[in-house]
Structures are given as structure tokens and as C-alpha cells.
């Protein structure tokens, strides 16, 4: 259980040289075979991966026959910011399968991006299904239903064949026995271990060409803006390392797959986005993967009257079981 798993202090935030806040959490790194090869905290803790599971759900949609172009597949993996290009791609999926926004069953919301939300409201819009950040995932789910001839009504219920297919795919890729809850958008929210989430991302990133997993990895790395949006962590991470895939999830979750098959998953217990960015960059650096773009993506400064007066900094070191060495 999350409340009893031993967490590690991962990130400390200082202001003018005085530590002001701290963030505890867990990190799991898996090798290409899926075994845990480095960690901080408890790699086997059970979490809700939340939106970090979207690439796995996209794999399931492809396996069910969803007919998606690569840019549409990227938006299917997205917690998009609701910017114009994001909405256009969701609309393109719906048009491709002969459906409309009215067929979506996700929870209406405003765009995540503040400027996009203001522009949408100034144009007379309110919370809608198309602007909610999970609309691409839901459009892809509908595409799978259309391909299989499944009922569109009730596609979010666990009893629906779509969700049964997704559960099988998530269990296969994570290697875990799943629990299930309800996500913010209304879709089933599956649990896995943190290590299982890392394992799944490693498998997707290094999947053989021509597989649904490889298509998902290619779409994400080719269209990083569509997977998130302006100023977002995963959109910054993917262009920084060729073949790296990354997806964020609510409540401090982020998962990464490396092209050599290694996977990384981070869970910040207080759900802080600033802490997960710092923890991810520090984890990559410990694995020997660092550059200016990654350092920038992992920098979270503290401001005083508009000037930098402090920063969030990593304070952990990955523990490696036995003689395993990462290259």
C-alpha cells in the first residue's frame, strides 16, 4: 500500500540557502529483461499509473484494430494541453471513424494550458469533452470499438470487451496482477507496481519493428508536442534523447522507456510536478544519460521578486542490487 511503503527523500527545495520544502517518493529502474536494476525507495510499491498508462492503452487499441495515423496515435497517448493542434488531431480521429465529439464519454473539462483555456472561453467555450486532456485516448478507444464492431455505449465499463482487452495488455506489458479504480476521465484506472510500469515502458521503447508497441514508441518520439504540449516535461524529454519515450501521470507519476529496453518510473508521494522533473533528470544522469536539454528539463528554480533565489535539487542516490552495473 502506498501509505505504508518506505519512501525516500528525493528532492529538497531551498530559498536563499535555507531548505524550505521536501518531496519523498519512489523510483524504479528496470533492465532490458524487466528486472529491477536500480531503485530509490520501494520499487515494488503498488501505484495508480494514471495517464502514464496511456501508451499501454494505445497498444491495446492498435491490437484491437484501431485505424490510426502516427500523429493520431501520438494524441491517443497524450494528456494533451488542449492547444489548437491537439484538438485538431482528436477531431481527425473522430472524423476518420465517422463519429463526433458527442460519442466521447470522457469528463468535460477546460484545456490544461492556461492560454488555451482563456482563448477557448473567450470564444464562448466551456468545459467540453474535446478539450479535456484525455480526449485523444477516448477517441482511440472508440476507433478500436468501431474496428471490432463493439457497442459504443458503455465503452468505459470494465465489462466492455474493449476494457477487457486493455486489461490483458496492461497486465502483459507490466508483468503485474492488476487492481482497478476509476480515473478522472471516467476510464478504468489500473494499478501496477512501480517496477511494472518501468518494465512496460522499456518493452514499448525497444519493441521489434512492425509491432503495435513499436508503432506507439515511434509515434510518441516523432510527435512529442502532441503527447503533452507547450512547457511540459515529457515534450521536452523526448527530443533530448533519440528513441526515448516518456509519459506523465497525475499525482506525481512519470514513466520513461529507453531504446535499449531499460525503463524508469517515478512516483512523488505528494504529487508535486516540480519534484518529478528533478527526480527524472537526476535518475537519467545516474544512468549516464545527460545533456543540456535534459538538465534544462529537470531544472525547477525558486523565484523571489522575479529573480532566482533557490532551486529544487535531487538528494538521492540510486541503489543497485548485487553486482548489476548499468552502462
C-alpha positions in Angstrom: 0.0 0.0 0.0 1.2 3.5 -0.8 0.7 4.7 2.7 3.0 2.1 4.3 5.7 1.7 1.6 9.0 3.2 2.8 9.6 6.3 0.8 12.9 8.1 0.2 13.7 11.8 0.3 14.2 12.6 -3.3 14.1 16.3 -3.8 14.7 19.3 -1.5 13.7 22.9 -2.3 15.7 25.8 -0.9 15.1 29.5 -0.8 18.1 31.8 -0.2 20.2 28.9 1.0 17.5 27.7 3.5 15.7 24.4 2.8 12.0 25.2 2.6 10.3 22.1 1.3 11.0 18.4 0.6 9.5 15.7 -1.5 9.6 12.0 -0.8 8.9 9.2 -3.3 10.0 6.1 -5.1 12.0 5.3 -8.3 12.3 2.0 -10.2 14.7 1.3 -13.0 14.4 -2.0 -14.9 16.9 -3.6 -17.2 16.1 -4.8 -20.7 15.0 -8.2 -19.2 12.5 -6.4 -17.0 14.3 -7.0 -13.7 14.8 -4.1 -11.2 18.4 -3.0 -11.5 18.3 0.3 -9.6 15.9 2.0 -7.2 15.2 4.6 -4.6 12.5 3.9 -2.0 10.3 0.9 -2.9 10.4 -0.3 -6.5 7.6 -2.8 -5.8 5.1 -0.4 -4.4 1.6 -0.5 -5.9 0.5 2.7 -7.6 -2.1 4.0 -10.0 -0.1 4.8 -13.1 -2.9 7.1 -14.1 -2.2 8.8 -17.5 1.2 7.2 -17.7 -0.7 4.1 -18.8 -2.0 5.8 -22.0 0.8 4.3 -24.2 -0.2 0.8 -23.0 -3.9 1.6 -23.7 -2.9 2.8 -27.2 -1.1 -0.6 -27.8 -4.3 -2.3 -26.8 -6.3 -0.1 -29.2 -3.9 -1.0 -32.1 -4.1 -4.7 -31.2 -7.9 -4.4 -31.5 -7.6 -2.9 -35.0 -7.8 0.8 -34.4 -7.0 2.5 -37.7 -4.8 5.5 -36.7 -2.2 7.5 -38.4 1.0 8.1 -36.5 0.1 11.7 -35.4 -3.3 10.4 -34.3 -1.6 7.6 -32.3 0.6 10.2 -30.6 -2.5 12.1 -29.4 -4.0 8.8 -28.3 -1.1 8.5 -25.9 -1.5 12.1 -24.7 -2.6 14.1 -21.7 -2.7 17.0 -24.1 -2.8 20.6 -23.1 -5.8 21.4 -25.2 -3.9 23.6 -27.7 -5.2 24.1 -31.2 -3.1 21.3 -32.8 -4.2 18.8 -30.1 -7.8 19.5 -30.7 -7.4 19.1 -34.5 -5.8 15.7 -34.1 -8.6 14.4 -31.9 -11.2 15.7 -34.3 -9.3 14.0 -37.1 -9.6 10.6 -35.4 -13.3 11.1 -34.9 -13.8 12.1 -38.5 -11.7 9.1 -39.7 -14.1 6.7 -37.9 -17.3 8.6 -38.7 -18.0 9.8 -35.2 -18.3 13.1 -33.4 -17.4 14.6 -30.0 -20.8 13.6 -28.8 -19.7 10.0 -28.9 -16.9 10.6 -26.4 -17.7 9.7 -22.8 -14.8 11.4 -21.0 -15.4 14.0 -18.3 -15.8 17.6 -19.8 -13.1 20.0 -18.8 -11.2 23.1 -20.0 -7.8 22.9 -21.7 -4.8 22.3 -19.4 -2.8 25.0 -21.0 -3.8 28.4 -19.4 -3.6 30.4 -22.6 -5.6 27.8 -24.5 -8.2 27.8 -21.7 -8.6 31.5 -21.9 -8.8 31.5 -25.7 -11.4 28.7 -25.6 -13.5 30.6 -23.1 -13.2 33.9 -24.9 -14.5 32.2 -27.9 -17.6 31.2 -25.9 -16.5 27.7 -25.0 -16.8 26.0 -21.6 -15.8 22.6 -20.2 -16.1 20.1 -23.1 -15.1 16.5 -23.9 -12.9 17.5 -26.8 -10.8 19.9 -24.7 -10.4 17.5 -21.8 -6.8 16.2 -21.8 -7.8 12.5 -22.3 -9.9 13.1 -25.4 -7.3 11.5 -27.7 -7.3 8.3 -25.6 -11.0 8.2 -25.7 -11.1 8.8 -29.5 -8.7 5.9 -29.9 -10.8 3.7 -27.7 -13.8 4.4 -30.0 -11.6 3.6 -33.0 -11.0 0.2 -31.5 -14.7 -0.3 -30.9 -15.5 0.6 -34.5 -12.9 -1.7 -35.8 -14.2 -4.6 -33.8 -17.9 -3.8 -34.2 -18.3 -3.4 -30.5 -21.1 -1.3 -28.9 -20.0 2.3 -28.4 -22.3 2.8 -25.5 -20.7 1.7 -22.2 -17.1 1.5 -23.7 -15.7 2.7 -20.3 -17.2 -0.1 -18.3 -14.9 -2.9 -17.2 -17.4 -5.4 -18.5 -17.0 -4.0 -22.1 -14.8 -6.1 -24.4 -12.6 -3.0 -25.0 -11.6 -2.6 -21.4 -11.1 -6.4 -21.1 -8.6 -6.2 -24.0 -6.9 -3.2 -22.4 -6.6 -5.0 -19.0 -4.9 -8.0 -20.7 -2.5 -5.7 -22.5 -1.6 -3.8 -19.3 -1.1 -7.0 -17.4 1.1 -8.4 -20.1 3.4 -5.4 -20.5 3.8 -4.7 -16.8 4.0 -8.3 -15.7 1.8 -7.5 -12.8 -1.5 -8.5 -11.3 -3.8 -5.5 -11.7 -6.1 -3.7 -9.4 -8.7 -1.3 -10.9 -10.3 2.0 -9.9 -11.8 4.9 -11.9 -9.7 7.6 -13.5 -10.6 11.3 -13.6 -11.8 11.0 -17.2 -14.1 8.0 -16.3 -11.9 5.2 -17.8 -10.8 2.3 -15.7 -7.6 3.2 -13.8 -5.3 0.2 -13.3 -2.8 -0.3 -10.6 0.6 -1.9 -11.1 3.9 -1.9 -9.3 6.2 0.9 -10.0 8.7 -1.6 -11.4 5.9 -3.0 -13.6 5.3 0.5 -15.1 9.0 0.9 -15.8 9.1 -2.6 -17.3 6.3 -1.8 -19.7 7.9 1.4 -20.9 11.2 -0.4 -21.6 9.3 -3.0 -23.6 7.5 -0.5 -25.6 10.6 1.6 -26.3 12.6 -1.4 -27.5 9.9 -3.3 -29.3 10.6 -5.0 -32.6 9.7 -3.0 -35.7 6.2 -3.6 -37.0 4.6 -4.4 -33.6 1.9 -2.2 -32.1 4.4 -1.4 -29.3 7.0 -0.1 -31.8 4.3 2.0 -33.6 3.4 3.6 -30.3 7.1 4.3 -29.5 7.7 5.8 -32.9 4.6 8.0 -32.8 5.5 9.4 -29.3 9.1 10.1 -30.2 8.2 11.6 -33.6 5.4 13.9 -32.2 6.5 14.9 -28.6 4.4 18.1 -28.7 1.2 16.1 -29.3 1.9 13.8 -26.3 1.8 16.8 -23.9 2.2 20.4 -25.1 3.9 23.8 -24.5 6.2 23.8 -21.5 5.5 20.2 -20.5 8.2 17.8 -19.1 7.7 14.9 -21.4 7.6 17.1 -24.5 11.0 18.4 -23.5 12.4 15.0 -22.6 11.7 13.0 -25.8 13.6 15.2 -28.3 16.6 15.3 -25.9 17.4 11.6 -26.3 16.7 9.8 -29.6 14.4 6.9 -29.1 13.4 7.9 -25.5 9.7 7.8 -24.8 8.1 9.5 -21.8 4.6 9.9 -20.3 3.4 11.8 -17.2 0.6 10.8 -15.0 -1.4 12.6 -12.3 -0.2 12.6 -8.7 3.5 12.8 -9.4 3.9 9.9 -11.8 6.2 9.8 -14.8 7.5 6.8 -16.8 10.3 6.6 -19.4 11.4 3.9 -21.8 14.9 3.9 -23.3 15.7 2.5 -26.7 17.9 -0.2 -25.2 15.0 -1.6 -23.3 15.6 -0.1 -19.9 12.6 1.5 -18.1 12.2 4.2 -15.4 9.2 5.0 -13.3 8.9 7.7 -10.7 6.2 8.3 -8.1 6.3 11.5 -6.0 4.2 10.9 -2.9 2.8 14.4 -2.6 2.0 14.6 -6.3 4.4 17.5 -7.0 5.2 18.1 -10.7 8.4 20.1 -9.9 9.8 17.2 -7.9 9.2 14.6 -10.6 11.1 16.7 -13.2 14.1 17.0 -10.9 14.0 13.3 -10.0 13.7 12.2 -13.6 16.7 14.3 -14.8 18.8 13.1 -11.8 17.9 9.4 -12.5 18.9 9.7 -16.1 22.1 11.4 -15.1 22.9 8.5 -12.8 22.4 6.2 -15.7 24.9 8.1 -17.7 22.3 9.9 -19.8 22.6 13.7 -19.6 22.9 16.8 -21.8 22.0 20.4 -21.7 18.4 19.7 -22.8 17.8 17.2 -20.0 19.4 19.4 -17.4 17.1 22.2 -18.5 14.1 19.9 -18.4 15.0 19.0 -14.8 15.6 22.5 -13.5 13.0 24.0 -11.3 14.1 27.3 -9.9 12.6 29.2 -6.9 11.9 32.9 -7.6 11.9 35.9 -5.3 10.6 39.1 -6.8 11.2 37.6 -10.3 14.8 36.7 -9.5 16.2 33.2 -9.0 16.8 32.7 -5.2 16.9 29.0 -5.0 16.1 25.7 -6.7 14.7 22.2 -6.3 17.6 19.8 -6.1 17.9 16.0 -6.0 19.3 14.5 -2.8 19.0 10.7 -3.6 21.3 8.1 -4.9 20.0 5.0 -6.8 20.7 1.7 -5.0 21.8 -1.1 -7.3 21.1 -4.7 -6.1 24.1 -7.1 -6.2 26.8 -6.6 -8.9 24.4 -5.3 -11.6 26.0 -2.4 -13.5 24.3 -0.1 -15.8 26.0 1.2 -18.9 
